[in-house]
Amino acid sequence: MSSGAAVPFWRAAGMTYISYSNICANLLRNCLKEPFKSEALAREKVHFSVSKWVDGKPQKPTVRSDTPEA
């Protein structure tokens, strides 16, 4: 095989597949017309809880809501 084997363009650009797919998803969401655009943006929100552990026991969890950067 040659050393110039075909690689995905996102890899050749120094990106990970996750970052590439996030960029593509954001572009697609921004191209949608209403009401589909607002529905897709609402599904983009992320909610999670964080618990600190002290002496092997979880403390009270805190709920966080983060939205991806625009």
N, C-alpha and C positions, 0 to 999 in steps of 0.2 A: 504494500500500500504506500501511497505517497504521503508526505508530511502535510500536504495541503488538502487533506480530506475535508469533505463538506461538513460544516458545522452550522447549526441554526444561527440565523442572523442576530437573534437576541444575545446569544452566547458570544458571538464575534464582537458585539458592541459592548461587552463587559457587563451585561445585565444578568440577573437571575430570571428564571421562568416566572416566579411569583411577581417580581416587579414588572416584567413585560405584560403579564396577564392583567395586573392591576391598571396599567396604563390603557390597555385595550378596553377594559371594562368601563373606565371613566370616559373614554372617547365615545363609546357606544351609548352610555347613559346620557351624555350631553347632546347626542344627535336625535334622541327621541322627541316626539311631539307630545304636548299635554293631552290627556292626563297621564300618559304612560311614563313620562319623564319624572313627575313628582312621585309616582308609585315606586319607580325604580330607585330613586334617591332615598325614599323612606326605608327601603329594604337594606340600604347600604349601612345603616347605623349599627354599631356594635355595643352590646351591653355585657358586662362581666363583673364578677365579684372577686375581691382580693382579701385573703385572710393572712394575718401574720401568725406565726407559730411561736409559742413561748413554752419552754419546758415540755415539748412534745404534745402540746395541746393547742388547737386552733383558737384564736381570739375572735371577737365578733367581726364578721365579714363586712366590708364596705362595698357598695355597689357603684360601679363606674360606668359611664357612658362616653365613649369616644367615637367621633366621626372622622373618617379619613379626610386628609387635607385636600383642599380644592386645587 
